[in-house]
Amino acid sequence: MDLLPTPVTQAGRDGLAALLAKPHTAVIGLDFDGTLAPIVADPEQARAHPDAVPALTTLAPKVASVAVVTGRPADVAVRHGGFAGVPGLEHLVVLGHYGAERWDAATGTVTAPPPHPGVAAVRAELPGLLDRVGAGHGTWIEEKGRAVAVHTRRADNPQAAFEALRDPLADLATRHGLIVEPGRLVLELRPPGMDKGVALLDHARTTRAECVVYAGDDLGDLPAYAAIDKLRSDGIPGLLICSGSTEVTELAERADMVVDGPEGVVALLRALAAHMA
């Protein structure tokens, strides 16, 4: 049996106790990249940790819902996660594009609103902007359907390229009614009005959750952390988990529990399932 870590905060200990006592009333929220899947140079090659789906099939039947909350398109996360058609994952949903899309395992379908027109405009202007800024060899554009992302991980100096692009991309996004979501050597231009916190709160309220857990690794997960804080202020226990990395430290500083990347997340999911009433 995997060891169940003890949260470092009292609020986290209260959240863990509530989860273990009444798991059938709990929502487990999980980021995908960096949390269920290791970070890789090419996002198209990202796949869930090989033990993630087995761990989830053990955990999911014991809770009200498991929600994968990701900036990726929902169908991409489903495909890269291997979530479709898996016995035991009937209570799993994928909230893609920060909650703008929803894939439900019970139906196998994706629901979503029409795309924001600013995304197409930004997509058309991005190559010229990167040339003008001199972003450098290795900087590249990821097409995400309802968003566009610029990655610097393959650049000669990834952090310098990231910093050089912050302001130009922010200006471009603003002109077309979008926002910039920074991450681990990636800047994503996407529509406003939805983030992981909004998505998590909405799902928690829809499922009438009495406890909410969230695990993430990147800056885009901070709104989900804020959502847990909001739920706690409303009397609903919660547990904040950080999939630890050296690239982003903000989540670890706020988390109730830090584990060692996706492998640590998978071990924690197994331990939670084993200790549930």
C-alpha angles and dihedrals in degrees: 000000000000115000114256108223121223115240114243094223131062091232089054093048089051090049093050092048091051091048094051094044097049109015093159089069095049134101118210112204120195134181115221113214111057092006109054094008128043116246111256134182093249113046090204088066094052115117133174115267107274091245095046099089094045089050092048093049088057095046104036099066089056097055136058093247145342113216123191104205112195145156089228122095107274095240091051092053090048091051096044091043096048091228102139121105095358116147109236095032097085090117094053124111130180115215102199130190088027091305100317088111128044129197116188120200090209091065103018091224135121122225122194143152123248114288120265110256091223091070093065091048093050091046090057094049101041100083092053092046092052090051092050093048091047091230090179140227115323099026108124144175124243117205109219102170099233092034142024125224132198115209125200100177092104094046121112089248105020098186095045091050090048092053093045091056099047099087099036091050091046090053092048092049093048093052090057100040096257135120132224118239111197120209142156099327091325134101115200123198110207143149118283127237100061131074137152092271093055090046094049094047092049092049093046092052093045091053092041090233118195093194131024128198124190131187123189143146110201144060092264087064094061093087088057089052088052089051090056089051089052092050091049090053087054091053099261112127119232142180125215116206126186122206091213126228138158092236097067124028103168094089094048089055091056101034127107089214134019122202131183105266125282092329089057091046091053092049090050092050090052091048093049092051091049093051099044119117 
